Amino acid sequence: MDTRPLRIAPFRRLLTGQGTAFIGSMFTQVAVPVQVYAISHSSLLVGLVGGVGLVPIVVFGLWGGAVADVVDRRALYLWSSVGAWLVTVGLLAQTLAGMSSVGLMLGLVFAQSGLFAISSSTRGAIVPRLVPLELVPASNALFQTVGNVGNVVGLLAAGVLVALPHGFAYAYTVDAVLFFAALYAGFRLPPLPAEGPTELPGLRSVVEGLAFISRRPVLVMSFGVDIVAMVLAMPWSLFPAVAHARFHGTIGPLYASIAIGGLLVGLTSGWIGRVRRQGVAITAAIVCWGGFVALAGLAHQLWLVVVLLALAGGADLISAVFRQTILQSYAPDEMRGRMQGVFTAVVSGGPRLGYLRAGVVASVAGTTFSWVSGGIACMIVVVVAAVAVRPFWNYDARARRRGVGDAAGEDPGEDAGEDPAPATAEGAAPVVAEAWITGAATADGPDAADR
């Protein structure tokens, strides 16, 4: 694994704080739906726990990303994280008070989703200001790997904790305590003021960000292939039915398998930063994701399903790292917040649409057909789209770092085979990244990067 970004103290603290807080967030992710069901005994209301968060994730992801382009990103990340922590405290308080109000819990989930969207969009825009562009792939691999650790450890531990007497209160307490790691990391970040205009954004700013994406096929495809992969091939909502029909109700390994695969691949991800043809790599990874998902839908041995889903999870991690890397290195800094806002809306909203698609198709044509056909359809659609959109298929990360193409940021044309570098991709190197490159932040004295 490429661990060079860990030599940069602000990045190291951000990764550690976010990873620790993510483990805690899994306790709330498990506790909220279980508590809602304990109160209401309604699967419909449990489903609303996921549905109620979709709108704020999309709206506040886009708006929060626009805000991140015109304010100090450190301050925005810190205060949105404080807000999310207060929501967790609210969940704990209503549990200790015995309020048993599903409406209040859904309202808190709504608020938490919006604050998560803002903090996530801001954090994604912060990373390229902390590390050199050539280390962005390694940085994203580290974040993805830490996230998978949080998934595996947090979900398994939360499942045990909520089964205890007063387990919901314990779960929210663990989340609230571990969240302090993210707050500390945000507090210790260096100032990250906006490099462009500083007027507070409105709808026009969001539209400008979407227009920036629409004129660049590479960015359109980086979002499009993720939507295809999640909407067509995400099998999560089918796990309960499959576990009941094939595995005597054993469901835990199914939920953990994708994250386990991502974790194992993340630990061996040092090669990712050396890949030049990132469009081709994304396409291959998503084809593998869809293929392994389809094969898993046909398997009737639990161990085989887990292995195949783990392979799919590994492929998904590779795709996620490259997509995030393209997004962070392609856009100029004054656009990165808005790009991360769209990214947050897509990666959080896509799976929710995938749950709906899988459930609707399963209700009409059966669970196996929904599972397998989704994986196959994902493979076909991604290959056809990637080959058809040549700027994406020919995208060369190394050429982009050298500044190939039009400085205005427009695509040079299909025959060029490479996409242009934005004018600010190399021209205004982040202070922290410069410190790392010039040796001010070394293994012996990484805290120098704070200056």
N, C-alpha and C positions, 0 to 999 in steps of 0.2 A: 504494500500500500504506500502511496506517495504521501508522506507526512510533512513535506517541506512547509506547507502553510502554517503548521503548528509552531514554527519558529517566530511567527509574528504574534506578539503578545495580545493585541486587541482581538485578532481573529481567534486565537486559542481560547480566550475567555468567552467570546461570543459562542463558539462551538460548545464549550463545556457547559455554559449557563443554559443555552437553548436545549442541549441534550438532556440535562438534568430536569429541566422544567417539562420537557416532553414526556419523560417517564411519569411525572406527576399527573400530566394532563390525561394520560390513559386511565387513571383511576376515576377521574370525572367522566370520561367517555363511557366507561362501563357503569358507573354508579347512577348516572342520570336516567338512562332507559330502564334499568332494573327498578329504580325507585318509582318511576312513573307507572310501571306495570304493577308494582306492589300497591300503589295507591288506587289505580283505576281498573286493573285487570282488563285493560283494553289494548289490543295489538294496534288498533288504529292510532291511539294516542302515542304509543311507542313509536310508530312510524312518523308521527309529526315531529318527534324530537330531531330526526334528520331533516325533514322537510322544512321546518321553520328556520333552519340555519342557511338555506340556499340563497334566499333573497339578500340578506345582509352580507353574505360572503361576496356575491356578485357586485352589489351596489357599493359597499364600503371597500371592497378590494380595488375597484376602478377608481373611486374617489380618493381613497387613501394613497394609492400609487401616484395620483396626480399631486396630492399635497406633498408627498415625499420628494417631488422634483423642485419644490420652491421653498422648503424650510430646512432647518437643520435636522438631518435624518436621525442623529443620535437622540435629540429631544423627542421627536415623533415616536421613535421605537420605544423609548423609555416610558412615555406617558401612556401610550396604547397598551403597553405591558402592565403598567400599574392598574389601568382600567380593567383588564382581563383578570388580574389578581383579585380586585375588589368583587367581581362577579363570582369568583370561586368562594370568596368569603361569604357572599350572599347565599350561595347554595348551602354552605355549612350552617349559616344562621337559621335559614328556614327549616333545616333538618333538626337542629337542636331545639327549635321552638315548637316542633311537631305540627307545622302548619298544614301539611298534606294538601297543598294546592298545586294541581297540575298546571293551571294557568300561569301561576307565578314562576314555576320552573321553566315553562316554555318561554316566558318573557326573558328570564335570565339567560337561557340558551341563545335567544335571538341577539341579546346584547353581547354575549361572549363571542358569537360568531362574527359580528361586525368588528369588534376589537381585534380578534384574531386576524381577520382579513387585512386590517390596517398594519398591524405589527409584522405580519408575514410579508406583505408587499414591501414594507420599508426595509426589513432585514435582507431580502433578496437584492435590493438596490445598494445596500451598504457593502456587501462582500467585495464587489469590484473596486471599491475605494480603499479596501484594506490590504488587498493582495495584488501582485502583478497579474496582468492578463493571462500570461502563460501558466499561472497556477490556479486559475479559475476552475478548470476541470477537476483538479485534485481537491480543491475546496468544496466543490459540490459533491464529490464522492464521499468526502468526510461527513458532510451534513446528512447525506442519504444513509450512510452506514450507521451513524449515531441515531438517526430516526428509526431505523429498523431495530436497533438494540432496544430503543424505547418501546416500540411495538411489542416485541417479544417479552421483555421483562415486565413492562408495565401492565400489559393485558393479562398475563398469567398471574401476577401478584394481585391485581385488582379483582380477578375472579375469585380468588381465595378470600380476600378481605371483605367483600360485600356480603359474603355468606355468613359472616360472624354477627353476633348481636351488636347492634349499633354500627354495623359495617359501613353504612352510607356516611355517617359522620366521620368515621376513621378515614374513608377514601377522600373526602373533601379536605380533611386536615392534611393528609399526605400531599395532596396537590398544592394546597396553599403554602406549605412549608418549602417544598421543592421549588416552587415558583420564585423564591427569593434568589436562586442562582441566576435566573434570567434577568431579574431586576439589577443585580450586582453587575452582571456583564454589560448591561445597557448603561449603567452609571459610569463604568470605567472606559467606555468608548471615547476616542478622541472626538472633538467637535467635527461635524461633517456638514458644513453649510452648503447651501445650493450654489451651483456653479453658473446657473442661468438666471432668468427673471425670477423675482421673488414675490410677485403678486399672488394673492390667494386664488386658487383655481376654482373655476366653475364648470359648468357642463361643456363649455367650449374647449377647455383644457383636456377633458376626457375624450372628446371627439377628435381632437388633434392627435392624441395617442393612438386611437383606433385607426385614424387615417394613415398615420405613420406605418402601422402594421400592414394595412391593406395594400400599400404601394410596394411592399417588399415580400416577394413570394417565399423567401426563406423563413421569415417570421410567420407568415400565414400557415405554412406547412408545419412549423414547429408546434403551433397550437393545434392545427387540424389533425395531425396524426395522433396526438394524445387524446383528443376527443373521440376519435375512431376507436382507439385501443380500449378506452374505459367504457364507452357507451355500448360497444358491440361485444366485448369479450370479458368484462368484469363479472365473475360468477358469484360474488358474495351473497346476494339475496337468495341464491339457490342452495346454499349450504345447509340450512335447516331441513329442507325437504330431502336432500340427498342423504344427510346423516341419519334421518329417521328411516328412510327406505333401505339403505344399504349397510349402514354401520351401527345399527342398534342405538342410535341417538348420540354417538360419539362425534362431537362437533369441534372441540377445542383444537385438535391438530389441523383441521381444515383452515380455520381462521389464522393460525400461526404460520402456516407453511409458506405463504408468499413472502412474509417478512423475514423468515429464516433464510430463504433463498437470496433475498436482497442483501442480508447481512453477510452471508458467506462470500458473495461476489464482491461486496464492498471491501472486504478484508484483503482481496487480491486485486484491487482496482488501480494499481500503479501504472498499468499499461494504458489506461484510458486517455491520459494527457498526451500520449504520443500518436494518437489517431488523427490523421489529417482530414479524411473524407467523412466528416461527421454526419452529413445527410445520409450517406450510404449506411453508416453504422446505426443510425436511428432506425432506418427502414429494416435492416436485418434484425435488430433487437425486437422490434414490434412484431415482425413475422414470427420470430421464435416465441414471443409471448402468446400470440394467438394460437400457434401450433401446439404448444404445451398445454394451454388451457383446453383446447379441443380434445386432445388425447386424454387429459384428466377426466373429462366428462364421460368418456367411454369406459374408464377403469372401474372395477368393482372390488378391488382390494384397497383398503385404507392406506397402507404403506405406499402403494404405487401412486395413488392420487396425491399424497403428500409430496412425494418425490417430484412428480410432474409439476405440481403447483410451485414447488420451491424453484425448479428450473425456470418457470415462468416469472417468478418474482425476481430472480437474478437478471433475466433479460429486461424486465421492467426497470430495474435500477440503472442499467446501462443506458437505456433510452432516456430516463429522467435526467441523468447527469449531462448527457450531450445536449438535450433540449434546453436545460437551464443554462448551460455554458454558452450556447449560441445566443440565447436571449441576452445574457449579461455582457457578452463581448461585442455583439452586433450593434446595439443601440448606443448613441452618445449618452454621456452621463446625465444630461438634463432630461432625457427620456426614460431613464432606467426605472424610475419609480412607477411610471405609468405602465411600462412593459411588465414589471413584476405584479402590478395590480391585475392585469389581464391574466397573467400566469396563475395567480392565486385563484381567480374566478374559474379558470379552466380546470386546474388540477383538483379543485375542491368540488366544483359543480359537475364535472364529467362523471365521476363515479356514482353520484346520486342519480343522474339520468340513466346510468348503466344498471343500477339496482331496479329502477322502474321498468326499463326495457326487458330485462331478464324475467321479472315477475309477470309482466303482461304476456310475453311469448310463452312462458311456461304454463300459464293458465289456459292458453289456447291450444298449444301443440305438445305440451309435456316438458318435464324438467330436462331430460336428456337432450331433446331437440334444441331447447333454448340454450343450453350450455354449449353443445358442440357446434351448432350452426353459428353462434356468435363468434367463436374462435376462428372458424373458417372464413366467415365474412370479413373479419378484421384483417386477416392475411391478404385477402384479395384486394380489398379497398386500398390498403396502405401501399401495396406494390404498384398498383395501377397509378395512384396519385403521385407517388414519389418519382416514378419514371417519367410521368407526364410533365412534372414541374422541374425542368432542368436546372435552374439556379439552386434549388434545394439538393437535387441529386449530385450536382457537381461542387457543392460547397466545400471549400478548402480552408480549414481553420488556420493553417500556417501562413497561407497567402494573405489571409485577412489581417493577421498580426503584423505583417510586413507593410500593410497599407495599400493593397492592390485595389484599384478601381477609382471611381469618382468620389472626390472628397465631399461632395454634396450628399452622398448617402444613397444615390439612386442605383438600381441594378444596372450593370454594364451591358446586359443582354445575354441571351441564352448561349451564344457561341463563345462568350468569354470564358465560361466555365467556372468563374469565381465571382464572388460578391464583393462589393466595395467596402472599404473601411470608412466609418464615420470620421468626420474631421477631428473629433476629440478622442478617438480611440487611443492614440498614443501621445497626442500633443500636450495634454495636461495631466501628467502622471500624478496619481494620488500621493499625498505626502507620505502616508504610511508605506505604500508600495515602494516609493523611492528610497525610503530608509532601509527597507529590506534589501533592495537591489544593490545599494551602495555599501552595505555591510554595517549600517548603523544598528540593525537588529540582527544579532547573531545568536547562535545557540548559547553563547556565554552571557549575552546581555540582551535578551529579547525585549525587555521593557523599554529599551531606547526607542522602539517603534512608536511608543505613545507620544513622543515629542515631534 
